[in-house]
C-alpha cells in the first residue's frame, strides 16, 4: 500500500488555511482598524474606554490620552484603552418621538389580544 504523503498532510494543510481565513485574517483586520482609530484621536472627541467609561479627549501625549470624565476631572489613559469613538446623535424632537411610537392593534375594549393564548 503506497500511501501518498501529500494525501496524509492535505487535511492538515486545509485546516491551517481555513483557520487563517476564518480566524487570523479577520482578527488582524480588526486590530489594524483599532490602531488606526486610536491614532486618529483629537482633543474634543467623545470616546468610550474598553472598561465602559465615557469621556472627552483633552490632550494627547505620546502613547497616553488625557480624558475628562466630568467637568474638571481629568485622568490619564493609555491609547490602547480607548475602545471606540462616539459619534454625536441628533436630538429627537417631541414630534418625532410621538411619530415613532407604534400603534398596536388595540381595539379599545380593554382586551389585550397579544397576551391571550389559544
LINSULLIN-V696837 format. One line per field, one symbol per residue. ss: DSSP state (a for helix, b for strand, c for the rest). phi: phi as a letter, one per 20 degrees, with the letter a starting at -180 (. if undefined). A space follows every 10 residues. Layout:
BEGIN
ss = ???
phi = ???
END
This chain:
BEGIN
ss = ccccaaaaaa aaaaaaaaaa aaaaaaaaaa aaaaaaaaac cccccbbbbc cccbbbbbbb bccbbbbbbb ccbbbbbbaa abbbbccccc cccaaaaaaa cccccccccc cccccccc
phi = .efefffeeg ffffffffgf fedfffffff fffffffffe fcgneeccff eneebdfdbc cledceddeb gnddcdcfgf eeeaeeefdf fefffffffe feeeefenen edffdfdf
END
